[in-house]
């Protein structure tokens, strides 16, 4: 983990970062996890990889 960042972002953290409800953040995380599953990655319910989350919402480049 670089710069002390957490490996996964939780729905609660995503809700705070994006300014949305926790319920909607769970929906976002679920969608990200479905994309990752389609690419052959394993996922954790209610959490999403921080790097992938940042790529999707902030346009940061992620090498997976």
C-alpha positions in Angstrom: 0.0 0.0 0.0 1.5 3.2 -1.1 1.4 6.4 1.0 -0.5 4.6 3.8 -3.6 4.3 1.7 -6.1 1.6 2.5 -6.4 -1.2 0.0 -10.2 -1.1 -0.1 -12.8 1.7 0.2 -16.0 0.9 2.1 -19.4 2.1 1.1 -19.5 4.4 4.0 -16.2 6.0 2.9 -17.4 6.2 -0.7 -20.6 7.9 0.5 -18.6 10.5 2.3 -16.2 11.1 -0.6 -18.9 11.4 -3.2 -21.5 13.2 -1.1 -24.2 10.5 -1.6 -26.2 8.3 0.7 -24.7 5.1 2.1 -27.4 3.1 0.3 -26.4 4.6 -3.1 -22.7 4.1 -2.3 -23.4 0.4 -1.8 -25.0 0.4 -5.2 -21.9 2.0 -6.7 -19.6 -0.5 -5.0 -21.7 -3.3 -6.2 -21.4 -2.0 -9.8 -17.7 -1.6 -9.5 -17.4 -5.2 -8.2 -19.5 -6.5 -11.0 -17.2 -4.9 -13.5 -14.2 -6.5 -11.8 -15.9 -9.9 -11.7 -16.5 -9.7 -15.4 -12.7 -9.1 -15.8 -12.0 -12.2 -13.8 -11.1 -10.6 -10.4 -12.4 -11.7 -7.0 -14.3 -9.1 -5.0 -15.3 -8.4 -1.4 -19.0 -7.5 -0.8 -19.4 -3.9 0.4 -15.8 -2.9 -0.4 -14.0 -2.0 -3.6 -10.3 -1.6 -4.4 -9.3 2.0 -3.7 -7.2 2.3 -6.9 -10.1 1.1 -9.1 -12.5 3.4 -7.3 -10.2 6.4 -7.8 -9.7 5.5 -11.5 -13.5 5.4 -12.1 -14.4 8.6 -10.2 -11.3 10.7 -10.4 -9.7 9.6 -13.7 -6.5 8.3 -12.0 -4.5 5.7 -13.9 -4.5 2.2 -12.4 -2.3 -0.7 -13.6 -4.2 -4.0 -12.8 
